[in-house]
Amino acid sequence: MNLKFDRMASVVFLALGILVVIESQKISDSAYGSQIGPSTFPLGLGIILIGLSVLLFIETIRHKATYKIVGEEEDIKSPNYKRFFIIFLAALGYVLLLEKLGYLITTFAFLLIGFQTLERGKWIPSIIIAAAFSGIIYYGFVNVLGGSLPGLPI
């Protein structure tokens, strides 16, 4: 475990979560008068990202304190910065392109990039899972909950 990298990642993802919340407020309101607008899902994701970032930061502080008490040294591992930055840039692109390209395309692309970054190969399962997740969540949010999300670019 590399606690220094985890602390740095928690701060970066906290900033990204704040950016997601701010940008989600710029998404236009629903044209159909729905209480659940297109900004609801990104706003929720941003809040979850902020919460998880804070929890990660607290956990690294607790873990470091435990190591000091026990007297063990921090395990030295080389953090994988390349994967981190690929996923970070994909998340940033997701936030910036959501309204322009729509939920379906941006979510599919983000998930596919994330899956391939974490585990290369296995293209077919990655495509199927990314497409199914994007489609099911879009359908459920729009048709079942009565909300609206940016669908496809016009």
N, C-alpha and C positions, 0 to 999 in steps of 0.2 A: 504494500500500500504506500502510495506517495502522498503524504498529507499536504505538502506544500502545493502540489499540483491541484489537489482537491479544493484547497482553500482558494486558490486563484480561479479555478473553474466556477466555484460558487459565486464569487464576485462578478465574474463575466456573465454568468447566466442570470444573476440578479439584475444586472444592467439590461440584458436582453429582455427579461420579463417586464421590466418597467417600460422599455421601448414598445413591447407588444401591447401593453395596456394603453399607452398613449396613442399609438397608431390605430388601435381598435376603435377609439373614440372618433376617429376621422372617417370611419366607414359610414356611408349614407344610411339614413333611417329606412325602415321598411316602407315601401310604397303602398302596401296593402293594409296598413293600420294594425299590423300584428304587434303584440306586446313583446314578442321575441324577435329582435332584429338581427341583421347580419353581423353586428358587432358583439353579440352575446357570446358566441363560441370562442372567438379570439380573446375576448376579455377574460373569460373563464380560464383559458389556457395560460394567459399571461399571469393571472393571479396564482394559479397552481405552480407555474415556473418560479415565481417569486418565493412562494412558500417552501418549495423543495430546495431552492438555493439557500434560504436561511437555515433550513434543517441540516443541509450538508455542511454549512459553515460551522454551526453549533456542534455537529458530530465530530468534525475534524479537531475542534478545540478540545472537546472531551477526550477524544482518542489520544491527542498529544499529551494531555494531563495524565492519562492512565499510563502512558509510556514513561513519563518522568517519574511517576510513583514507583512503578515496577523496576525501573532502571534499565529497561531495554532501549536500544537505539532504534530509530526509525528505519524501517526496511527501505533500502535504496533500490528503486526501480526507475527506469527511464520512462517518463511519461510519453504517451503517443500524441505529440502535438499535431501531427498531420491529420489524424482522425478528428481530433477536437476542433481544429479550424475548419475542416470540411463540413462538419455538422453545424458548427456555429454560423458559417457563411450560408449554408442551406436554410437555417432557421431565419437568418436575417433576410434572405431572399424571399422566404415564405411570407414574412411580415410585409415586406415592401410590395410584393406582387399579388397579394391575395385579392384585392379589389379589382385589379386590372385583368388578371387571368382567370379569376373565379376560384371558388373553393375546390372544386373537383380536380382541376389541373394542378394547382399549387400543392394541395395535400398529397396527391398521387406522386408528384415529383419529389416532394420533401421526404416522404416515406421511402421511396425507391432509392434516393441518394443515401438516406440513413441506413437502410438495410445493406446496401452494397458497400458502404463505408465500414460497417461493423463486421460484415462477413462477405467477402468477395465471392463471386460465382453464384450459383443457385438463382439465376435470373428469373426462371419461370415461377417458382414459388414467391419470389419477391414481388414480381409484377402482379400476380394473382392476389396476394395479401394486400398490397398497396391499393389496387383497384377496388377490391371488395370493401376494405375499410372506408375508403373515400366515398364510395357509392352508398353503402349502408348508412353511414353517419349522415350523409347529405339527405338521403331519402327519409330517414327517421326524424331528422331535425325539421325538414321542410314539410313533409306530408303528415307525420304523426303528431309532432309538437306544434305545427302550424307556424313555424318560424320562417325566416327567409335568409338565405345565404347567397352570395354572388355565385351564380351557377357556372355558365360558360361565357367567354368574352363575346360581345356582340359585334 
